[in-house]
Amino acid sequence: MKTLIFNKHWLITATFWIILEIAFWTQMIRDYPLIFATYVSFVIMIGSMISAHTLSDFLLPKAMATGKMKIFAIQCTMISLLLASVLSGAAVSCYWLFLHGTKYDSMGRMLAYSNFWLKLGSAIPSAILINATACGLRFYQEHGKIEKNHALLQQAHLEAQLRILQDQINPHLMFNVLNHIHILMQKNVELASVLLVKFSDILRYQLYECNRESVLLEREVQYLKDLVAVEKIRWGEELKVVCIWNIQDGKKDIVPLLLVPFVENAFKHVSRLPMEKGYVTLILKQENNELIFTMENSSSVQQPRKGTSHGLGLENVRKRLGLLYPQQHELSIEKTNSLFKVALIIQLHSKK
């Protein structure tokens, strides 16, 4: 990708100089014989390239890196004046050396090329335009690099947070489950055994199986089923949990642990007021290459939702979706006094 951007930049730059050289030569050929027009346009082009690339390839990147753009503006002004001097000097010197007094000379040419200062004034706009164009092309390239690096840093930051989520099970959930297993061992050994197996499967998947950029959809779905099963056992009759799973092709790819924050968030913030049975509804279905995920839980104005959540958090999940599924997802979040609902559609890919 870096090579592609590099080649594209230099292709645009080379095209710019070729067009500029043709424009200079076309203008000079009207006033000078072929050999002299070629000489003048060549000198002007060399001066323009040295001036423009000094600004665009050395001074501009340095100024952008250090933030000293005022100093760069002064440097740009001085170099543009120097380039204007080269442009006017080349034209005037060529006239006096090769054209004056020959059959190609005329009163109009003498008036146009004999006065250096007059020619300098008319060359300044051209010098500024040449340098500004070269710097503009360079600024566009540098700006693209900055945006790309920012996106990479943002993705690295989010992936680092994902790695934390993979390597460290939520301590709150872990302690609650282990405590629940301890209680069940005294009352219902069979149920405690089921809970322990489910919880060990969660740990195994989260710590060992999803250390890749993508995993099979069927494994991610099984992880979600285990997570919901653990929560159902923990809540028992206090909470109504409804799950609908409809996966047609589990061999598709999905980013690991992408949906987990939504599930954990639902169970963490579900309403649990006295004399009021809360509910959590999860629907996960696949239609061709689309994965449709809906997560809804009861809420209550008497039990306000906390402003933060553990792990990646809903905002980081939104950012991850933007980076990992650009233009390939639709996310909507609905909050009312009685419910909290998340609806997500993702375009899946086949396993490579």
ABEGO torsion letter per residue (X at the ends): XAAAAAAAAAAAAAAAAAAAAAAAAAAAAAABBAAAAAAAAAAAAAAAAAAAAAAAAAAAAAAAAAGBAAAAAAAAAAAAAAAAAAAAAAAAAAAAAAABGBAABBAAAAAAAABAAAAAAAAAAAAAAAAAAAAAAAAAAAAAAAAAAAAAAAAAAAAAAAAAAAABBBAAAAAAAAAAAAAAAAABAAAAAAAAAAAAAAAAAAAAAAABABBBAAAAAAAAAAAAAAAAAAAEAABBBBBBBBBABAABBBBBGAAAAAAAAAAAABBBBBGBBBBBBBBBBBBEABBBBBBBBBBBAABBBBABBBEAEAAAAAAAAAAABBGABBBBBBBBAABBBBBBBBBBBBBX
